[in-house]
Amino acid sequence: MVATGIAIGLPLNTYGRFAPRSTLAGKHQLRTNASVVDADYRGELRLVLANLKDQPYRLEKGERITQLIIEKIDNREL
C-alpha cells in the first residue's frame, strides 16, 4: 500500500479508477491493483502496487505513479 497524502470527493454517480502509468508499467513492471474509488469515499487515497520484477523498486517522493480516471455511472434500468 502506498499512501498518497491526497483526499478527494467525487461527484455523485461517478467513481474513480486508478490506471497504471505506461513508464512504470512497461519499463519497471509496476502494476496498480484494487483500483476503484467510490464516490462516497472521503479518506486518503492509497494505492495497491504490485512489483512484477525480481528486483525491488524504490518510489521517490513526488514521482508520478498512477493516473485517476473519473467515470460516470449509468444508473438506467437494464
DAMONOR-V881169 format. One line per field, one symbol per residue. burial: I if it has 9 or more other ideal C-beta (glycine too) atoms within 8 Angstrom, else O. Layout:
burial=???
This chain:
burial=OIOOOOOOOIOOOIIIIIIIIOOIIOOIIIIIOOIOIOIOOOOOIOIIIOIOOOOOOOOOOOOOIIOIOIOOOOOOOO
